[in-house]
Amino acid sequence: MSCHTELQKVSQETMRFMRGKYKLDEVPGKYYQTDCLKFRQGKKTILSINIHEDYFDFQIIYGRAERMKFEARLGEFPAEIRDLYNHSRVLADGLWMLIRVDNLATLEAVKQMIIIKKKPNRKPFPQTHMHMSHCGHRCDLCVHYRGKTFITAAEREYILACHTAVYGGSVWEKNCDGCHFPDCTAESADCKKAKGMNHCRDCANFLTCFKTAGWPPEIHTRTITADQVTYAILPYVKGQYGN
């Protein structure tokens, strides 16, 4: 994919939205000869995204109930989406829409269409023993953290397996105590020292420069299960799980 700033933002915001709102498997596929990423619950596809060089096509299929909900809110959507809806084909399994998305404004409208398709089903982790780092991560959800956490020993073994599946490798315990641990993958000691700051969040560039320790939020072509997203990706994403 070419380096289009707006398109990169669309890619990132799409993944933040889908992973933050939904617990779904991410499965690569093909739409004819075009690579695509499908978000699935079991065998049911909630959303399919066709990946092009300078835009994405979001494929959404509405059944009768979803069409009624959409039509009740029709006036809330941009003219181009209303026109596409009115000219889309109705097949045996529903009304098929292929929506070109190459900017954040269109993505915001499509987000609402996805919510009509499926109500968000992701629940936040408990905040019991919640430990916030200076950079914005929840330490208690990190696989390296050795302080108090609500995660049981058996759950931890499963979480380690999820990390291995996503990132490769098999050694995950750094026995981190929290902030200022020398090998922290999220907070840059050199950057803070150069700017004369104590914490990343003190920096004026914090919101745009935030370092994500986990898998980057971008539309991709690999298989990642819903549990792998839950346990190996979202714990390291600022603003997820109500952290």
C-alpha positions, -999 to 999 in steps of 0.1 A, spaced: 0 0 0 13 35 -8 19 58 20 -12 80 20 -16 97 53 -54 99 52 -56 62 41 -33 52 70 -56 70 94 -86 52 79 -68 18 83 -58 25 119 -92 39 130 -110 10 114 -90 -15 134 -94 5 166 -131 6 161 -136 -30 151 -114 -44 179 -126 -20 205 -163 -25 198 -164 -61 187 -151 -95 196 -146 -111 162 -122 -133 143 -101 -115 117 -97 -138 86 -80 -129 53 -96 -139 20 -101 -129 -16 -128 -108 -34 -122 -121 -69 -84 -112 -72 -84 -86 -45 -71 -93 -10 -97 -87 17 -100 -89 55 -132 -104 70 -145 -99 105 -164 -130 115 -184 -144 144 -183 -181 137 -192 -186 101 -211 -153 98 -192 -124 82 -201 -91 98 -178 -70 76 -155 -76 47 -129 -50 36 -113 -52 2 -78 -38 1 -68 -16 -28 -37 6 -34 -54 39 -25 -87 31 -10 -108 4 8 -141 -12 -2 -163 -20 28 -187 -48 20 -218 -49 42 -249 -70 37 -282 -60 53 -311 -84 60 -347 -72 63 -344 -61 99 -312 -41 93 -327 -24 63 -356 -12 84 -332 2 110 -311 19 83 -341 34 65 -354 48 98 -321 67 101 -316 74 64 -314 112 68 -284 108 91 -262 95 63 -243 114 35 -260 117 1 -235 93 -15 -243 65 9 -280 71 6 -277 69 -32 -255 37 -30 -281 21 -7 -309 29 -30 -291 14 -60 -277 -17 -43 -289 -52 -53 -311 -72 -31 -302 -109 -33 -314 -140 -15 -293 -133 15 -299 -96 17 -289 -62 3 -253 -61 -8 -234 -28 -4 -198 -21 -15 -188 13 0 -156 30 -11 -138 44 20 -107 66 16 -113 93 42 -122 95 78 -155 113 72 -168 84 51 -155 60 77 -175 77 105 -207 71 85 -198 35 78 -191 29 115 -228 36 121 -238 12 93 -217 -15 110 -234 -9 143 -268 -13 126 -255 -46 112 -243 -58 146 -246 -44 181 -211 -41 197 -204 -72 218 -170 -65 234 -170 -61 272 -142 -43 290 -118 -62 313 -126 -58 351 -108 -28 367 -100 -49 398 -62 -45 405 -60 -20 376 -25 -5 375 -20 24 351 15 31 337 28 66 330 26 60 293 -11 51 293 -10 13 292 -27 -9 318 2 -28 334 -21 -54 350 -31 -66 315 5 -69 302 19 -103 299 52 -91 315 37 -76 346 43 -95 379 22 -74 403 -14 -81 413 -39 -90 386 -73 -106 383 -59 -131 358 -56 -167 371 -26 -190 365 -46 -211 341 -58 -181 321 -22 -168 320 -11 -200 302 -38 -194 275 -28 -157 273 8 -167 267 -3 -190 238 -22 -161 223 9 -139 224 30 -166 207 4 -170 180 3 -132 172 40 -123 177 59 -155 173 85 -165 199 78 -181 232 95 -162 260 72 -136 275 80 -131 311 102 -101 318 89 -100 354 82 -63 350 74 -43 382 58 -15 362 69 20 352 106 26 348 115 -11 343 146 -10 321 132 -32 293 97 -16 291 86 -18 254 61 11 257 79 40 273 111 54 259 135 65 286 159 81 260 131 102 245 119 115 279 155 123 290 162 143 258 131 164 263 136 168 301 104 151 311 94 126 337 66 108 318 55 104 282 21 119 290 38 152 299 48 157 263 28 180 240 31 153 213 17 125 235 -15 118 217 1 117 182 34 101 192 21 74 216 41 42 213 20 11 210 38 -20 223 16 -45 207 5 -54 171 -1 -21 151 -37 -12 144 -39 -15 106 -60 -35 81 -40 -66 73 -40 -100 56 -34 -126 84 -56 -147 106 -60 -134 142 -87 -149 164 -110 -129 186 -93 -142 217 -58 -133 203 -71 -98 198 -85 -97 234 -54 -110 252 -24 -102 229 -33 -69 212 -59 -48 230 -40 -48 264 -13 -27 247 -36 -2 229 -42 31 246 -79 38 252 -92 2 249 -109 -17 277 -118 15 294 -82 21 305 
